[in-house]
Amino acid sequence: MNNEITPQTTPPKLLDQVRDKIRVRHYSIRTETQYVQWIKRFILFHGKHHPRELGAVEVEAFLTNLAVEGNVSASTQNQALSALLFLYREVLGVKLPWLDNVVRAKKPQRLPSVLNRVEVALVLERMDGVYGLMARLLYGTGMRLMECCRLRVKDIDFGQSEILIRDGKGGKDRVTMLPDTLVQTLQGYLVKRRLLYQDDLGKGMAEVFLPDALARKYPSAASEWAWQYVFPSGSYSLDPRSGRERRHHIDEKLLQRAVKKAVALSGITKLATPHPCRARRPLHRATVSQAVGMPTETPAQPFRHSFATHLLESGYDIRTVQELLGHSDVSTTMIYTHVLNKGGRGVVSPLDR
């Protein structure tokens, strides 16, 4: 008689299954964090009942509570719905037709906050150092905030005067210009940046995060100069997925604060600021939206808006501007025609002629 006890493998917990499914699809760590948090809140909201026991009524009650009691934005409410859709479709493998029919909150159409050329100059004059360089890149290239923070050394082509933006919104790559006025400044900065890299290399701490499976395919690439972040963090940190300690890119909040300070000093009142955080609400509205790439008005965002508007003012074709911004649909780019300094939709009145 065999008395050997066969160990039983316990199935992974629901939230661990969610994390596994997200990582298989190469979603960002921010999307993972927020989806897990929304699913956890959904379960707690309904007394820790398993999602299989819940239906359309419970989902709608949760979303309604977010809007009425939590006073969240339409983008935040839609993100919560997206997290629940992912849970039921991808994790639980349950096809629920009613979930497709849940009405998404309508996002209000708002015009972007745009600075004119004089106002941009006033802000940039009050910024120097690394943050000044990053702010000038945001305005001079039209990059999104996180695209600038995640920029790698290899993606700057001084010979072609262009910057390759990899894995932008929607996982798309695109090319934008490298402003001539920043070439010498950026080259000088990279000389100093390489000294920090050499120090890290001597300590055995030069490894950086590599996307997807590149770390397995090219084990030594993570410590190469080409893959280093242009704008690194001032200290090492632990990777939440791998647990490895290494130098990450700069925290975007530091740049936002620097821009906000410069705006205050310049006396400009146009720029919107992040939504205030309420102590009783665990999720900050602006933080949630940024986590999944949703548009929020941060102190650095109007540089991108101004970039687009000023290009259109200069007569560049809207399709060209669309490509530089990385918009999938030209209708997204069309919003900037509403804020041109030429009246409605950039049209000059025949009376003025």
Secondary structure, DSSP 8 states (H G I E B T S, - for coil): -------------HHHHHHHHHHHTT--HHHHHHHHHHHHHHHHHTTT--GGG--HHHHHHHHHHHHHTS---HHHHHHHHHHHHHIIIIIS----HHHHTS--------------HHHHHHHHHT--HHHHHHHHHHHHH---HHHHHT-BGGGEETTTTEEEE-S-GGG--EEEE--GGGHHHHHHHHHHHHHHHHHHHHHT-------TTHHHH-TTGGGSGGGSBSSEEEEEEE-TTT--EEEEE--HHHHHHHHHHHHHHHT-----------TT-SS-HHHHHHHTT-----TTHHHHHHHHHHHHHTT--HHHHHHHHT-SSHHHHGGGGGGSTTSGGG---GGG-
